[in-house]
Amino acid sequence: MLPFLRKLVLDQNRGTLYYLCEVPFSTLDIDIPYLTTAQMVEVDRLMIEQYQIELIQMMENAGRGLALVAKERFLNNNLNGKRIVVLAGTGGNGGGAMVAARRLASWGAAVDIFVTNTENLTKVPRHQYDILQNMGLSVQEWRDNNIPFTESVDLILDGIIGYSLSGNPRGKAKAMIEWANRIEVPVLSLDTPSGIDLTEGKSYDPTVKASATLTLALPKRGLRESHLRPHIGELYLADISVPASLYAEPSLNLKVPSQLFAFSDIVRIY
């Protein structure tokens, strides 16, 4: 394994300095397709209905990947004394962020989890929320009067809104995004920075300004738009166990190399 090296870097997206750990995530050097939102919906459908790979399995893989990038890229591979704020929505992205929260807490970090609406959590994210509560972690609904203190926060995880976004973020999702953008702390987004339309390739108001984004399965079309780089930051891709044969199904007809994740569950795109 390559040595873990620390260097002080300027986050060009957020205008802040922080220690960055150089880690052995290899850069992708093969061509892969970029998905539309409709294609990603079809991937999810095929995974569950045809391949019987359930949402909870995909969510676990996504959250594990997010926790690894957080630990190895931003937290010097050492979570002792580190504080992480997790911002979670009610759907799949929120559930993945809560999986990451569980793992990071188990690895030694102090983790505070804020959810947009605890009453509206869908089934599998609700399961993740219940686990966090059973662990005794700090997990609560976002309210203006419980905004976390910022002096000692080392990293923010953005799992507020995923690829299903339609229109400008509103309500507590909007408030969370605005808070994350005000804080001089690195932000790591899951699948997409909250506020980006992944099919149209445009940002809504507000949009998270991430230091890095971990997208899932295959990158989405909006993530290759150069004008969105200030929101995306570094782009990584995580394996959530989608079989290469699934992409070749007639409803997708995509060519994806089977060796995409042969050497690592996570690869860097740019």
MOZI-V754888 format. One record per residue. N is the residue number from 1. RES is the residue in three letters. OMEGA is omega in degrees with one decimal (999 if undefined). NEAR is the number of other ideal C-beta (glycine too) atoms within 12 Angstrom. Layout:
n=[N:N]
res=[RES:RES]
omega=[OMEGA:OMEGA]
near=[NEAR:NEAR]
This chain:
n=[1:2:3:4:5:6:7:8:9:10:11:12:13:14:15:16:17:18:19:20:21:22:23:24:25:26:27:28:29:30:31:32:33:34:35:36:37:38:39:40:41:42:43:44:45:46:47:48:49:50:51:52:53:54:55:56:57:58:59:60:61:62:63:64:65:66:67:68:69:70:71:72:73:74:75:76:77:78:79:80:81:82:83:84:85:86:87:88:89:90:91:92:93:94:95:96:97:98:99:100:101:102:103:104:105:106:107:108:109:110:111:112:113:114:115:116:117:118:119:120:121:122:123:124:125:126:127:128:129:130:131:132:133:134:135:136:137:138:139:140:141:142:143:144:145:146:147:148:149:150:151:152:153:154:155:156:157:158:159:160:161:162:163:164:165:166:167:168:169:170:171:172:173:174:175:176:177:178:179:180:181:182:183:184:185:186:187:188:189:190:191:192:193:194:195:196:197:198:199:200:201:202:203:204:205:206:207:208:209:210:211:212:213:214:215:216:217:218:219:220:221:222:223:224:225:226:227:228:229:230:231:232:233:234:235:236:237:238:239:240:241:242:243:244:245:246:247:248:249:250:251:252:253:254:255:256:257:258:259:260:261:262:263:264:265:266:267:268:269:270]
res=[MET:LEU:PRO:PHE:LEU:ARG:LYS:LEU:VAL:LEU:ASP:GLN:ASN:ARG:GLY:THR:LEU:TYR:TYR:LEU:CYS:GLU:VAL:PRO:PHE:SER:THR:LEU:ASP:ILE:ASP:ILE:PRO:TYR:LEU:THR:THR:ALA:GLN:MET:VAL:GLU:VAL:ASP:ARG:LEU:MET:ILE:GLU:GLN:TYR:GLN:ILE:GLU:LEU:ILE:GLN:MET:MET:GLU:ASN:ALA:GLY:ARG:GLY:LEU:ALA:LEU:VAL:ALA:LYS:GLU:ARG:PHE:LEU:ASN:ASN:ASN:LEU:ASN:GLY:LYS:ARG:ILE:VAL:VAL:LEU:ALA:GLY:THR:GLY:GLY:ASN:GLY:GLY:GLY:ALA:MET:VAL:ALA:ALA:ARG:ARG:LEU:ALA:SER:TRP:GLY:ALA:ALA:VAL:ASP:ILE:PHE:VAL:THR:ASN:THR:GLU:ASN:LEU:THR:LYS:VAL:PRO:ARG:HIS:GLN:TYR:ASP:ILE:LEU:GLN:ASN:MET:GLY:LEU:SER:VAL:GLN:GLU:TRP:ARG:ASP:ASN:ASN:ILE:PRO:PHE:THR:GLU:SER:VAL:ASP:LEU:ILE:LEU:ASP:GLY:ILE:ILE:GLY:TYR:SER:LEU:SER:GLY:ASN:PRO:ARG:GLY:LYS:ALA:LYS:ALA:MET:ILE:GLU:TRP:ALA:ASN:ARG:ILE:GLU:VAL:PRO:VAL:LEU:SER:LEU:ASP:THR:PRO:SER:GLY:ILE:ASP:LEU:THR:GLU:GLY:LYS:SER:TYR:ASP:PRO:THR:VAL:LYS:ALA:SER:ALA:THR:LEU:THR:LEU:ALA:LEU:PRO:LYS:ARG:GLY:LEU:ARG:GLU:SER:HIS:LEU:ARG:PRO:HIS:ILE:GLY:GLU:LEU:TYR:LEU:ALA:ASP:ILE:SER:VAL:PRO:ALA:SER:LEU:TYR:ALA:GLU:PRO:SER:LEU:ASN:LEU:LYS:VAL:PRO:SER:GLN:LEU:PHE:ALA:PHE:SER:ASP:ILE:VAL:ARG:ILE:TYR]
omega=[178.9:178.6:177.8:-176.0:177.9:171.2:178.2:-174.9:173.4:175.1:-176.1:-178.9:-171.0:176.2:-178.2:176.7:174.0:176.9:-179.7:179.4:177.4:-171.6:-174.2:168.0:-176.4:177.9:-177.9:-178.9:175.3:-179.8:176.8:179.3:172.4:-171.9:166.3:176.1:-180.0:178.4:178.5:174.9:179.1:174.4:179.3:-179.1:-179.6:179.1:-173.5:-171.5:-174.4:-176.3:177.2:170.6:-167.9:-180.0:-178.0:176.8:178.0:-179.4:178.8:178.1:179.4:-179.0:176.6:178.5:179.8:179.4:179.9:178.6:177.9:-176.1:-170.3:-177.3:-172.1:-171.3:171.3:178.3:-179.3:-173.9:179.7:179.0:-179.1:178.4:-176.9:173.9:-179.6:178.7:-171.0:171.1:-173.9:-176.2:-174.5:178.6:177.0:178.0:177.5:177.8:178.3:172.5:177.9:178.1:179.9:-178.1:-179.3:176.3:179.2:178.9:173.0:-179.5:168.6:-172.0:173.1:-177.1:177.5:-176.1:-178.6:-177.6:-176.5:-179.3:-174.6:178.2:175.2:-165.4:-174.4:171.9:175.7:176.9:178.9:177.7:179.7:177.8:-179.6:177.8:179.5:177.1:-178.6:179.6:177.7:179.6:-174.1:177.0:179.6:173.4:-176.9:-176.6:175.5:177.2:-174.6:174.3:-170.2:-171.5:-174.2:178.1:-178.3:-176.2:173.3:172.5:-178.7:173.4:-171.2:-175.4:179.7:-173.9:-178.3:-177.4:173.2:179.1:-176.9:173.3:-176.1:172.0:-175.8:174.9:177.6:-178.8:178.4:-179.7:-179.4:177.6:-179.1:-179.0:179.1:-171.2:-178.6:-177.4:175.9:178.0:175.8:-177.4:177.5:178.8:177.5:169.8:-178.7:-179.1:179.6:170.7:-171.0:178.5:-178.4:-179.7:178.8:179.0:175.2:-178.3:-0.1:174.2:177.1:173.9:-172.3:170.2:177.7:178.7:172.5:177.5:-165.8:174.0:172.1:178.6:-179.2:-171.9:-178.4:-175.7:176.6:178.1:-173.8:-178.0:178.0:-179.0:178.1:176.4:-173.2:-173.8:174.3:-177.9:176.7:-179.7:-177.7:174.7:174.0:172.9:173.5:179.0:178.2:-179.8:179.0:-178.6:-179.9:178.2:-175.3:-178.1:177.8:178.4:-179.5:176.2:179.5:-178.2:-177.7:-178.3:-175.8:-178.2:-174.6:-174.8:-179.2:175.7:-176.9:175.0:178.4:177.8:171.6:999]
near=[9:13:10:20:17:19:15:14:24:16:27:19:31:29:18:26:16:31:24:30:32:21:29:20:32:20:17:26:14:19:14:28:26:26:33:24:27:18:30:37:24:26:38:35:19:27:32:22:17:19:21:14:24:19:30:27:23:35:45:30:34:46:45:33:41:49:43:33:45:48:36:36:37:42:37:26:29:19:27:15:13:30:28:43:43:53:53:52:50:34:35:43:48:51:43:47:54:48:45:48:46:37:35:42:32:20:24:19:36:26:41:33:46:41:42:37:27:27:12:20:28:26:18:30:38:28:23:43:39:20:27:37:21:12:20:12:28:24:34:25:27:34:18:14:9:20:22:28:15:19:10:17:32:37:49:49:58:54:54:51:44:42:39:29:35:17:15:21:34:23:21:32:39:29:27:46:40:27:31:45:35:21:32:22:37:42:48:54:53:50:54:49:51:53:41:49:32:44:24:19:25:21:32:28:19:28:38:49:38:47:44:48:49:51:48:45:43:39:37:40:26:36:43:23:24:13:15:33:26:23:41:42:37:36:39:42:40:44:30:39:28:38:23:25:17:32:29:19:22:12:17:30:13:28:16:30:19:17:15:33:30:14:16:25:27:37:32:27:31:22]
